[in-house]
Amino acid sequence: MGEELFELDLSELDGVAGGRVMHQSELHSFTEMREKVHSLEDQMRREGREDEANALRERWRNGYLAWIKAIKNVPFSPEILPDIPLSDYFTLEEG
């Protein structure tokens, strides 16, 4: 029994693992927020506010993971779909 082998174009591989790739604008917003969170966390630790810093880190982690999951759960589409805002999953304001 022979197997038929073929090569996929790179555009055909986009999203094969399930879900779409991250948009550049989403990556940019993530990078900006990550830097703000790390800076604030460092400041809290320097001020001896360990509990607040740990709570911020946990909120950031949970929000980030939920956001990544939302992006991965978008079915692949050849159309450019709208951004999924990180701010829907994490902001520096608690609540």
BAMAR-104951 format. One record per atom (N, C-alpha, C): residue in three letters; atom name; x, y, z. Coordinates in Angstrom, 2 decimals. Example, Ala and Ser with C-alpha at 12.3 -4.5 7.8 and 13.67 -1.06 7.14 Angstrom:
BEGIN
R residuo atomo       X       Y       Z
R     Ala     N   13.19   -5.69    7.80
R     Ala    CA   12.30   -4.50    7.80
R     Ala     C   13.20   -3.30    7.80
R     Ser     N   12.85   -2.25    7.08
R     Ser    CA   13.67   -1.06    7.14
R     Ser     C   12.90    0.03    7.87
% end
This chain:
BEGIN
R residuo atomo       X       Y       Z
R     Met     N    0.85   -1.18    0.00
R     Met    CA    0.00    0.00    0.00
R     Met     C    0.88    1.23    0.00
R     Gly     N    0.67    2.06   -0.96
R     Gly    CA    1.47    3.26   -1.06
R     Gly     C    0.78    4.46   -0.43
R     Glu     N    1.59    5.36    0.04
R     Glu    CA    1.06    6.61    0.59
R     Glu     C    1.26    7.70   -0.44
R     Glu     N    0.26    8.54   -0.54
R     Glu    CA    0.40    9.68   -1.44
R     Glu     C    0.98   10.83   -0.64
R     Leu     N    2.12   11.33   -1.06
R     Leu    CA    2.76   12.45   -0.38
R     Leu     C    2.59   13.70   -1.22
R     Phe     N    2.39   14.81   -0.53
R     Phe    CA    2.30   16.08   -1.22
R     Phe     C    2.80   17.17   -0.29
R     Glu     N    3.14   18.28   -0.87
R     Glu    CA    3.69   19.40   -0.13
R     Glu     C    2.66   20.51   -0.05
R     Leu     N    2.50   21.06    1.17
R     Leu    CA    1.58   22.17    1.36
R     Leu     C    2.30   23.50    1.20
R     Asp     N    1.61   24.45    0.66
R     Asp    CA    2.10   25.82    0.60
R     Asp     C    2.07   26.38    2.02
R     Leu     N    2.97   27.31    2.35
R     Leu    CA    3.00   27.87    3.70
R     Leu     C    1.65   28.49    4.10
R     Ser     N    0.97   29.12    3.17
R     Ser    CA   -0.32   29.72    3.49
R     Ser     C   -1.34   28.67    3.88
R     Glu     N   -1.18   27.46    3.37
R     Glu    CA   -2.08   26.37    3.73
R     Glu     C   -1.80   25.82    5.13
R     Leu     N   -0.60   26.05    5.63
R     Leu    CA   -0.23   25.57    6.96
R     Leu     C   -0.72   26.49    8.07
R     Asp     N   -1.01   27.73    7.73
R     Asp    CA   -1.45   28.71    8.72
R     Asp     C   -2.70   28.19    9.43
R     Gly     N   -2.60   27.96   10.72
R     Gly    CA   -3.75   27.51   11.48
R     Gly     C   -4.01   26.03   11.45
R     Val     N   -3.13   25.22   10.87
R     Val    CA   -3.36   23.79   10.78
R     Val     C   -3.51   23.16   12.17
R     Ala     N   -2.78   23.68   13.14
R     Ala    CA   -2.84   23.12   14.49
R     Ala     C   -4.15   23.48   15.19
R     Gly     N   -4.99   24.22   14.56
R     Gly    CA   -6.26   24.59   15.16
R     Gly     C   -6.21   26.03   15.61
R     Gly     N   -6.99   26.85   15.04
R     Gly    CA   -6.99   28.26   15.42
R     Gly     C   -6.11   29.08   14.51
R     Arg     N   -6.25   30.36   14.67
R     Arg    CA   -5.50   31.27   13.81
R     Arg     C   -4.22   31.74   14.47
R     Val     N   -3.37   32.35   13.69
R     Val    CA   -2.13   32.90   14.22
R     Val     C   -2.43   34.23   14.90
R     Met     N   -1.50   34.68   15.73
R     Met    CA   -1.65   35.96   16.41
R     Met     C   -1.35   37.09   15.43
R     His     N   -2.20   38.10   15.42
R     His    CA   -1.97   39.28   14.58
R     His     C   -0.81   40.10   15.16
R     Gln     N   -0.13   40.84   14.31
R     Gln    CA    0.96   41.71   14.76
R     Gln     C    0.44   42.74   15.77
R     Ser     N   -0.75   43.28   15.56
R     Ser    CA   -1.30   44.27   16.50
R     Ser     C   -1.57   43.64   17.86
R     Glu     N   -1.97   42.38   17.88
R     Glu    CA   -2.18   41.68   19.15
R     Glu     C   -0.84   41.45   19.85
R     Leu     N    0.16   41.05   19.08
R     Leu    CA    1.48   40.85   19.65
R     Leu     C    2.02   42.15   20.22
R     His     N    1.81   43.25   19.52
R     His    CA    2.27   44.55   19.98
R     His     C    1.58   44.93   21.30
R     Ser     N    0.26   44.75   21.38
R     Ser    CA   -0.44   45.10   22.62
R     Ser     C    0.02   44.21   23.77
R     Phe     N    0.28   42.94   23.48
R     Phe    CA    0.79   42.02   24.50
R     Phe     C    2.15   42.51   25.02
R     Thr     N    3.05   42.84   24.10
R     Thr    CA    4.39   43.27   24.47
R     Thr     C    4.34   44.53   25.34
R     Glu     N    3.53   45.49   24.95
R     Glu    CA    3.39   46.72   25.74
R     Glu     C    2.86   46.43   27.14
R     Met     N    1.82   45.62   27.22
R     Met    CA    1.22   45.33   28.52
R     Met     C    2.17   44.51   29.38
R     Arg     N    2.86   43.57   28.80
R     Arg    CA    3.82   42.76   29.57
R     Arg     C    4.88   43.64   30.21
R     Glu     N    5.38   44.62   29.45
R     Glu    CA    6.39   45.52   30.00
R     Glu     C    5.82   46.35   31.14
R     Lys     N    4.59   46.84   30.99
R     Lys    CA    3.96   47.61   32.07
R     Lys     C    3.76   46.77   33.32
R     Val     N    3.29   45.54   33.13
R     Val    CA    3.05   44.64   34.26
R     Val     C    4.36   44.33   34.98
R     His     N    5.39   44.00   34.24
R     His    CA    6.68   43.67   34.86
R     His     C    7.26   44.87   35.59
R     Ser     N    7.13   46.05   35.01
R     Ser    CA    7.64   47.25   35.65
R     Ser     C    6.89   47.53   36.96
R     Leu     N    5.57   47.43   36.92
R     Leu    CA    4.77   47.66   38.11
R     Leu     C    5.06   46.60   39.17
R     Glu     N    5.19   45.37   38.75
R     Glu    CA    5.50   44.28   39.68
R     Glu     C    6.85   44.52   40.35
R     Asp     N    7.85   44.92   39.58
R     Asp    CA    9.17   45.22   40.14
R     Asp     C    9.09   46.36   41.15
R     Gln     N    8.34   47.40   40.81
R     Gln    CA    8.17   48.53   41.71
R     Gln     C    7.52   48.08   43.03
R     Met     N    6.48   47.27   42.93
R     Met    CA    5.81   46.76   44.13
R     Met     C    6.78   45.97   45.01
R     Arg     N    7.59   45.14   44.38
R     Arg    CA    8.55   44.33   45.15
R     Arg     C    9.60   45.21   45.82
R     Arg     N   10.07   46.24   45.12
R     Arg    CA   11.04   47.17   45.73
R     Arg     C   10.44   47.88   46.93
R     Glu     N    9.14   48.12   46.88
R     Glu    CA    8.44   48.80   47.98
R     Glu     C    7.98   47.83   49.07
R     Gly     N    8.33   46.55   48.90
R     Gly    CA    7.96   45.56   49.91
R     Gly     C    6.51   45.11   49.85
R     Arg     N    5.87   45.33   48.74
R     Arg    CA    4.46   44.96   48.57
R     Arg     C    4.36   43.61   47.84
R     Glu     N    4.96   42.61   48.47
R     Glu    CA    5.05   41.27   47.86
R     Glu     C    3.68   40.68   47.55
R     Asp     N    2.73   40.80   48.48
R     Asp    CA    1.41   40.21   48.24
R     Asp     C    0.73   40.84   47.03
R     Glu     N    0.84   42.16   46.90
R     Glu    CA    0.26   42.85   45.73
R     Glu     C    0.96   42.44   44.44
R     Ala     N    2.27   42.32   44.51
R     Ala    CA    3.04   41.92   43.33
R     Ala     C    2.66   40.50   42.90
R     Asn     N    2.52   39.62   43.88
R     Asn    CA    2.14   38.24   43.56
R     Asn     C    0.72   38.18   42.99
R     Ala     N   -0.18   38.97   43.53
R     Ala    CA   -1.56   39.01   43.02
R     Ala     C   -1.59   39.55   41.59
R     Leu     N   -0.79   40.59   41.33
R     Leu    CA   -0.71   41.14   39.97
R     Leu     C   -0.17   40.09   39.01
R     Arg     N    0.87   39.39   39.41
R     Arg    CA    1.45   38.35   38.55
R     Arg     C    0.42   37.27   38.25
R     Glu     N   -0.35   36.87   39.24
R     Glu    CA   -1.36   35.81   39.05
R     Glu     C   -2.49   36.29   38.13
R     Arg     N   -2.94   37.54   38.33
R     Arg    CA   -3.98   38.09   37.44
R     Arg     C   -3.47   38.16   36.01
R     Trp     N   -2.22   38.62   35.84
R     Trp    CA   -1.61   38.71   34.51
R     Trp     C   -1.54   37.32   33.87
R     Arg     N   -1.06   36.35   34.61
R     Arg    CA   -0.94   35.00   34.09
R     Arg     C   -2.30   34.45   33.66
R     Asn     N   -3.29   34.60   34.51
R     Asn    CA   -4.63   34.08   34.19
R     Asn     C   -5.24   34.79   32.99
R     Gly     N   -5.09   36.10   32.93
R     Gly    CA   -5.61   36.87   31.80
R     Gly     C   -4.92   36.51   30.51
R     Tyr     N   -3.60   36.41   30.57
R     Tyr    CA   -2.82   36.05   29.39
R     Tyr     C   -3.22   34.68   28.86
R     Leu     N   -3.32   33.69   29.76
R     Leu    CA   -3.67   32.34   29.33
R     Leu     C   -5.07   32.28   28.72
R     Ala     N   -6.01   33.02   29.31
R     Ala    CA   -7.37   33.05   28.76
R     Ala     C   -7.38   33.71   27.38
R     Trp     N   -6.58   34.75   27.21
R     Trp    CA   -6.50   35.47   25.93
R     Trp     C   -5.90   34.56   24.85
R     Ile     N   -4.81   33.89   25.18
R     Ile    CA   -4.17   32.98   24.22
R     Ile     C   -5.14   31.86   23.84
R     Lys     N   -5.87   31.34   24.82
R     Lys    CA   -6.85   30.29   24.54
R     Lys     C   -7.93   30.79   23.59
R     Ala     N   -8.38   32.03   23.80
R     Ala    CA   -9.40   32.61   22.92
R     Ala     C   -8.89   32.72   21.49
R     Ile     N   -7.65   33.14   21.33
R     Ile    CA   -7.07   33.25   19.99
R     Ile     C   -6.97   31.86   19.35
R     Lys     N   -6.50   30.89   20.12
R     Lys    CA   -6.35   29.54   19.58
R     Lys     C   -7.69   28.90   19.24
R     Asn     N   -8.75   29.31   19.91
R     Asn    CA  -10.06   28.71   19.69
R     Asn     C  -10.81   29.30   18.50
R     Val     N  -10.26   30.32   17.88
R     Val    CA  -10.90   30.88   16.68
R     Val     C  -10.60   29.92   15.54
R     Pro     N  -11.63   29.40   14.90
R     Pro    CA  -11.38   28.47   13.79
R     Pro     C  -10.58   29.14   12.69
R     Phe     N   -9.75   28.37   12.04
R     Phe    CA   -8.98   28.90   10.92
R     Phe     C   -9.91   29.40    9.84
R     Ser     N   -9.56   30.54    9.29
R     Ser    CA  -10.31   31.11    8.19
R     Ser     C   -9.32   31.80    7.26
R     Pro     N   -9.54   31.73    5.97
R     Pro    CA   -8.64   32.45    5.06
R     Pro     C   -8.85   33.96    5.14
R     Glu     N   -9.96   34.39    5.74
R     Glu    CA  -10.23   35.81    5.92
R     Glu     C   -9.43   36.32    7.11
R     Ile     N   -9.12   37.62    7.08
R     Ile    CA   -8.47   38.24    8.23
R     Ile     C   -9.56   38.60    9.23
R     Leu     N   -9.54   37.93   10.35
R     Leu    CA  -10.56   38.14   11.37
R     Leu     C  -10.15   39.28   12.29
R     Pro     N  -11.11   39.89   12.99
R     Pro    CA  -10.77   41.01   13.88
R     Pro     C   -9.87   40.56   15.03
R     Asp     N   -9.15   41.54   15.57
R     Asp    CA   -8.31   41.29   16.73
R     Asp     C   -9.15   40.83   17.91
R     Ile     N   -8.53   40.07   18.76
R     Ile    CA   -9.11   39.74   20.06
R     Ile     C   -8.32   40.57   21.07
R     Pro     N   -8.93   41.62   21.63
R     Pro    CA   -8.18   42.53   22.50
R     Pro     C   -7.73   41.87   23.80
R     Leu     N   -6.48   42.04   24.13
R     Leu    CA   -5.95   41.58   25.41
R     Leu     C   -6.73   42.23   26.56
R     Ser     N   -7.16   43.46   26.35
R     Ser    CA   -7.88   44.18   27.41
R     Ser     C   -9.21   43.53   27.78
R     Asp     N   -9.71   42.63   26.94
R     Asp    CA  -10.91   41.86   27.30
R     Asp     C  -10.60   40.83   28.38
R     Tyr     N   -9.32   40.53   28.58
R     Tyr    CA   -8.90   39.48   29.49
R     Tyr     C   -8.03   39.98   30.63
R     Phe     N   -7.39   41.15   30.44
R     Phe    CA   -6.53   41.69   31.49
R     Phe     C   -6.42   43.20   31.34
R     Thr     N   -6.57   43.89   32.45
R     Thr    CA   -6.24   45.32   32.54
R     Thr     C   -5.50   45.52   33.84
R     Leu     N   -4.82   46.62   33.96
R     Leu    CA   -4.12   46.90   35.20
R     Leu     C   -5.07   47.29   36.33
R     Glu     N   -6.27   47.72   35.97
R     Glu    CA   -7.27   48.04   36.98
R     Glu     C   -7.94   46.74   37.42
R     Glu     N   -8.02   46.53   38.70
R     Glu    CA   -8.70   45.34   39.19
R     Glu     C  -10.20   45.53   39.11
R     Gly     N  -10.90   44.41   38.99
R     Gly    CA  -12.35   44.52   39.02
R     Gly     C  -13.07   43.75   38.01
% end
